[in-house]
Each structure stands twice: as structure tokens, then as C-alpha cells.
Amino acid sequence: MDLLDLIDAVQSVADGVLFGTTYALLGIGFTLIFGVMHKINLSYAAASVGAAYASLLVMSVVQAPAVLVFVAAAVAGGAIGGLVYLVGFRFIPLANPLATLMSTVGLLLLIDEIIVHTTAGVPLNYPALFSDVIVQVGPFGLRGDLMFVFALGCVCMTVLLLLLYRTRLGLATRAVSQQPTASRLCGISTTQVNVLTFVITGVVGGIAGAMTGAAIGMLSPLLSLPLTVKGLIVTVIGGLGSIPGAIIAGLIVGGLENAFQFFRGVSERDLYIMLLLFAFLVFRPGGIFAKSSGRD
Amino acid sequence: MRRLHAVLAVLLAGSMLALPGSALAQERTVKITGFGAKSGVVRVFGINSEAAMKAAAEEINSKGGVTLGDGTKAKFTVDFLDDRCNAEEGISVVRRIASTDAFVAVGPTCSNVAESLFGILQKKVGDATDSGLQFPIIADVAAKGGLAKISEWAFRNVPSEFEMYKSLIAWIRKEHPDLKTMYGGVEKDFAHSNATYGVMKGQAEGAGLQVLGTSEWLLNDTTFSTQVRDMKRANADIVAISAHPFTTCGVLKEMARQGVKPKLLIGLTSSSSIETLQGCAKQAEGIIIPTSFAPVTPEAKLAAEQVAKFGGSADLHSAAAYEIMFILKDVIESQKIMAKPDTVQADRNKMRAGLAALKETKGLLGKVGRTADREAIKPYLYVHAKDGSWQVLYKPTL
């Protein structure tokens, strides 16, 4: 490997780590819902992409700046999150883990097909901030739009952590997550907490969808499935229910994906990511921040 | 009273003789069933094909319709079924169409469906040992080269990408002799993109261009930085991208970010569509793509307007569906197809024989030749993205 190869390899990993912020945001959504309800919401990434699509409606009405489009995506994400809870969880027997799993698979396909039918599957341009900015650090260039995504992702994570650990809502959420029966006895409405969790994760998902659209520069229904897979991988590697784990895992998966792409090519790239997932499932099933005794 | 009865009887008899005939003549319809992707990410192809078939049917009907074997006039109606771009569903859809009194079907969208579907048809006509389906299918979109060879019941009105890229590369060599090197990019997991890249690369090497390398990505990839960095390092004069609009735009945007500016850009036929311009008009500026459709003739302009009326967009794929309806009309008339429930198999045989006998058909850009292996030799031109639209760059003399 010569110097140019080395520079390209580092640059690829850096790009991947920055793009990994979108995976981290999705991972947070998956993990938060799992943390509170102990359920996997497989429609989460599709709903995030749906929210990003919905935000384009703002553009169709007025020539809105990118920031307004992102805000619209967050709002739409929250609304879709609430709807997902209502359709996929509220009236489904929660005691049966397969029931909600299947209902969210159905919702994934439904949201995907709604997007396809609304847009005919045509890719749509999505606005980005700082897309022309490249920050040069020695021989490396860091994309301004990805750095913005990274910064926004960090802000979202901080706000979420503050919400969880510094507010009454966060306290209630953690209580429902840890002791649902005891929290009900204390007068906490578990339904209300669940709805709010879905709305909040929906807002994060909307931002993730918008950031993904901004990072690629486009939206396509093709995004739903790979983002679902990446979100799940990040959630498992980060540890189900661990927000810091999801953040770190998102960045790791993003970086490794590009590294494998660089060294092994596109045909083997996903193979290694899947091997990584299996390695975690076997040797560290509790994720990155799990205690070593977590497996059994 | 008796006279009144007689008058009534005469009127009744007259109506019995005249009305049913004319009523039947007015009511005769020939349903042509199309099939293709109307859900999933390639839904737009199905929408466009359906719109094109309906637009052509309306045009034919407005001029009196089609004359059947018994001399009666019939109107075309169009039905379009969704195969989801899935081989199993495509086969199921065609078996369903073949179980009706349809004597031909138009489709599919995706090459992977066509490849599997043509495999269930009888390979050689009249082979009693082959129990394959004896049902003629004419493809409008599925673009992978040479698919009609699979069965004598399979036909295509699809442009030859081999010819188009051969011609384009030769034109580039002539017009830009200073361009010596090429770098390729390919959507590795899509049959059409992959096959066409093979054509592009082979033609480039055959024409003396040095192919410096190839970047690969997948249909639903989201980042292209590594691939474009390889492209940047190669610093080739020409970059050829064999990918559909979503990843073509993703790569073009990444190229713009990394400042990759080749002297010439070549794209995949399927990307000469409105989707590419909706996704990345600015970055696609200048890209050259060979295509078998552009609204450059009066017929093509009319077709584009009519397809738009039915909610579709005329492009090289849907234009093929439009042309097919006229081909079917000609074959129905020349083969004296009856389009009656009791003549279904005979009509299918006639349709197959009629399509196989075609040496030339009328296309929107001019005459379309037919090959012995049931493929089309379509006229084509090169378009390039300019000021947010596709404009004709050059029309080769064929």
C-alpha cells in the first residue's frame, strides 16, 4: 500500500464515520423503542424515509430553505411515529412478541408502498446544507454537509439523553421501561409514555431520514430496506436499549462499511458487516457496552 | 290494425337484421394485456408502459380501430397487470393472461422477469415434446441483450444496446480523437446495468480506448465516496456510468463534491429519463446517452403528448410499448385474427407467425428492422442533458 492508498483508505473511513451518524440516529430510534417497550419496530427506517418525503411537501408549496424542510421532516416523523404506535402496537397483543414484529413488518411494506405509489418510485432531489463546503485537513477533505449531519446527530443525542435523564418524562419513560407494573401502580400512564416514546423517536427518525436524504442529495424508496438493515445492525452491535451504544455502533458500522468497500470491494463489503453482526451476537450479545458476563 | 301489425313486424324484422350486426360491430373489442412493474421502485416503468399502450389504443380507436379476420371492426382496450419486477410473479401473471382468451401479451419491465418468463414458453414452435406455454409475448422494456432467443414465442421491440453503444463509442472516437482513456462505473447487482457495462467496456476497448478501471456499487447504495475516489485517481478522459437514475445521481453528486470532471460523460440508456433530471439535473449536465426515443418527429411528438395525457412519460421504453400496439394492429389485420373465444389458440398461432414474419415495422423515429431471432433494430440518436432537459446531440445515419 503506497501513501496515496493510505490517504484514500483513511479518507474513506472518515467519510463512512461521518455518514454513520445517520445510522446512529436510526439506531437510537430502534433502541429507544426497544428499551421502553421491549419490542422491535421494523417499520422505523421506512417511517423515517417517509417523513423525509413528507417534508418535501413543504418545498412543493413554498420555496423553503433547507432548515425548514428538516424541521418539517422532524414534525412529520413525530406524526408518523404516533401513527405507527396506533396501528402497529396499540391494539396488538403485546404479550405476543411475534404479533408486533409482524405488524411492524407489515407497516414497513405499507409505508414503502405508499411512498412508491405517491412518487412512482422516482428519486427526488433533497436539499442539503453546506453541500459545497469541503474542509481540508492536510491531505484529507471532510464534507461540510456530512459534518453538519454529524453535528446535528450529536445535538439530537444530547437532547435525547437530557430528556431521558433530566426530565419527568424521561423518568417516567425509564420507569415504564424497567418496571411497567410498578410504574402503573405509581400512576404513570404506560400508554401515554409509549405514545410519547414513539413520537419522540419519530422526530429523531424524521431528522435521520432528512439527514440521509441530505447526505445522498436524494430520496428514493430504495432507501427503506438498507436503512432498516443498517439500523438493526447498529442496534444489535450497540446493545439493545443502549443509546450511547447505538451512537458508537452507528459510527463504527459507517466507517467499517467504507473500509471494507475500499479493501474488499462491493461484492464482499456487506458480507463482512454481517460477519461483524454475527461476531457480536455470539461473543458480545449485549453489545459494545455490555458487561462481559452479559451473555448468559 | 292488421296494417299496423305488419308495419311493426317489418320494423322488428329490419331491426333484427340490421341492429345486431351493427351493434355487434360497435361492441367488438380486443383486449390487449400488458404487464410489468407497477409497484416497487421501478413502478414508473409500468405506469409509463400502461399510459403508452392506452395512448396508442386511443389513437388507433380514433381512426376506426382494428379490422378483424371476419371483416368487423373492433376497438382496442388495454389492461395492465403488475408483476412487481419479480420473476415468479411475472410467470404467474402470464399464466393468468394465457388462461383467458388473450392471444398476446405485452411486457415485462425487468430483464430478470423476461429471462425466466421466456424460459417457460415452448422453445421451438411445433415441438410436440416441449410442453412449454404456447403464447406469444412481445417485450417493450426488458433491455438485456438477446433475450428473445430463449423461445420462438418471445419477441422484443427493444433497442439493441450493443449497436447503440458501438455507434456512440465510434462517434466519440471520431469527434473527440484527443480522448484516450475511459473509466467505468457500474451498478453491479442489476442485470441490465451489468450487461450494458460489459457492452460499453467491450466497445471502448475495441475502439482503442484504454479502460483504466471500474468502480462498482449496488442498486440501493447510499454512499459512493470510495468508488468516486478511485475514479478521481484514474483521471480518465471519459467516465461511463452504467446505472439507473438513483445511483447515477448519487455518483454524479459525489463526483461534483470531489471535483471529478471528466471531459466526457456517458450514461445508461435507462437514465435518459425525467427521473435523472428530477434527481440531479445540475450534476447530469452534459452526460451523453444513446436512446431510441426523443420527440423529434411529428409522430414522436404526438405520442409524447398522448402518453402524457394518460399520466405517463414517453421515453425509450414506453415509446416501445406505444409502437407495439400499432405492430399488433398490423399483425391482427394481416393474419386475419378473429379474436373470438373459440379461436384463441389459432389466433395465438397466427399472432406468433405474424410477428415472426415481420421484416420491418413502423417506429416513432423511423423504420424498425426485425431480426431472425425476433429482436428489433431500432433507429436511435444521442441525447445529452442540457439546461435541465434532454436535447438531441446527434442523430447517426443508419
Interface residues (C-beta under 8 A of the other chain):
Chain A: L4 D8 Q11 S12 D15 G16 F19 E113 V116 H117 A120 G121 V122 P123 L124 N125 S131 I134 G141 R143 T212 A215 I216 G217 M218 S220 P221 L222 L223 L225 P226 L227 E257 N258 Q261 F262 G265 V266 S267
Chain B: S39 G40 V41 V42 R43 V44 I47 K188 E216 W217 L218 L219 N220 D221 T222 T223 S225 T226 Q227 R229 D230 R233 P245 F246 C249 G250 K253 R257 Q258 I274 E275 Q278 G279 C280
